[in-house]
Amino acid sequence: MSLRALKNSLKEGVQGIVRHPLVTVASVTTILLMLLLMSIFFIFSANARYIMKKVGQQPPIEVYMKLQCTQEEMNMVVSYLESVPNEVKEFHALSPEQNYERFREELGDSASILDEFDYNTYLPYTMTVQLTDPGYADEVVMRLQAIPGVKKVRQESRVMQFLSKTTKMVNITTVVAFTVLFLISLFIISNMVRISVYSRSTEIAIMKFVGATNGYIRLPYIVEGALVGLVSACFAWGITYLAYSKLFKVAMKNVLENSLYALIPMRTLSVSVLILCLTCGVIIGSIGSGVAVRKYVKV
């Protein structure tokens, strides 16, 4: 298609928006509402995954070494944990003396009962391991248990399994919800655009008879739909940004940023939400318009 034809399509698309203001407002409102729902669900699912990830890192895997284990055996455990930074977020080793001091602190006023306790004989070296994702728990535990010198590896298996399943459910629900919302909005927009297309059906028929191609006739409507989707996306992003920023300020008033239940700030999500709104808005508007005019170009 020539540059002239493209410019003409753009001009016709803008004129179509001005020519049918009621349909334009209705289309913008419809896409806006759908994009707001998508944005809300995106932010909810992003925060859900974020919190799940942090919770999954909290229940540590506890590694108990055998009594009187060698330094070489300790080094083997440390080497393995350092070799998988994508699975292990951090780990801390505690000597028998450090474990002894921790027990004394936990006993408080009753700590005197441990005054004569020989911790070097009865307490092992231990390690606490925090994972980047609960889904890695089984594999990490299996590999740790295979290392010489490791007596026992304890994990909150039920918690890990629950978090792993919940994370998968959130991801699947997000995909399903986005697909359903996308199809619903596409259906509504295509039917609304048919109103403006119907009013120009005679004009389209004349253009068809004088030799205009289907693509040439359809392109202005696609451009019109894309522009409507673009405007809707900008409004949806602005409303989402202001609303979530206000909600975040209220919800995080007495919550620390590094808290387990801290939400993701809008400055972190803004670019993703903007891309989501622009992409879905333009696609919904252009495809919906293209589908609506398809019937009338078949003369």
Secondary structure, DSSP 8 states (H G I E B T S, - for coil): --HHHHHHHHHHHHHHHHH-HHHHHHHHHHHHHHHHHHHHHHHHHHHHHHHHHHHHHSS-EEEEE-TT--HHHHHHHHHHHHH-TTTEEEEEEE-HHHHHHHHHHHHGGGGGGGTT--HHHH---EEEEEES-GGGHHHHHHHHHTSTTEEEEE--HHHHHHHHHHHHHHHHHHHHHHHHHHHHHHHHHHHHHHHHHHHTHHHHHHHHHTT--HHHHHHHHHHHHHHHHHHHHHHHHHHHHHHHHHHHHHHTTT--TTSTT----HHHHHHHHHHHHHHHHHHHHHHHHHHHHHGGG--
